[in-house]
């Protein structure tokens, strides 16, 4: 690593879904685990939040914890609602579906400084699609969401590592 890359500020990466107990905690855990495996963890400050506040203060859903654990990924998030300030600094905000994306556009307004993207724009299978909400389904839905997020987070990490040298 060069002295320049050591002194660079970490890039903020915020994953956002509706409740912040299923999809975005999984994305946060998977992205953190992948960046650590590639020796890039100091380059990113990773977090997650929800557009709704109903589950604020809660740990991830037990089904999300179980599927993550089965893949050797730890989830450490505590649910919180996304804030206007999250859209006010340079960094990337990654929405799980189009409904989340619209809420974030409204929250940020025109002067938002973040790069706002859709998670599956980085999925080689199905770019532009939504990450399905697994909350009301069975455990099979969580495995499917895990696989979508794993592919998408690899694509996102490639994109961010390429942009920032
Ligand atoms: P998430 O899933 O947005 O992936 O965290 C949900 C969690 C809770 C609810 C909906 C979706 N809910 O309606 O309480």
Boltz pocket constraint, residues with backbone or C-beta under 6 A from the ligand:
constraints:
  - pocket:
      binder: B
      contacts: [[A, 17], [A, 18], [A, 19], [A, 20], [A, 21], [A, 22], [A, 23], [A, 24], [A, 54], [A, 55], [A, 133], [A, 134], [A, 135]]
      max_distance: 6.0
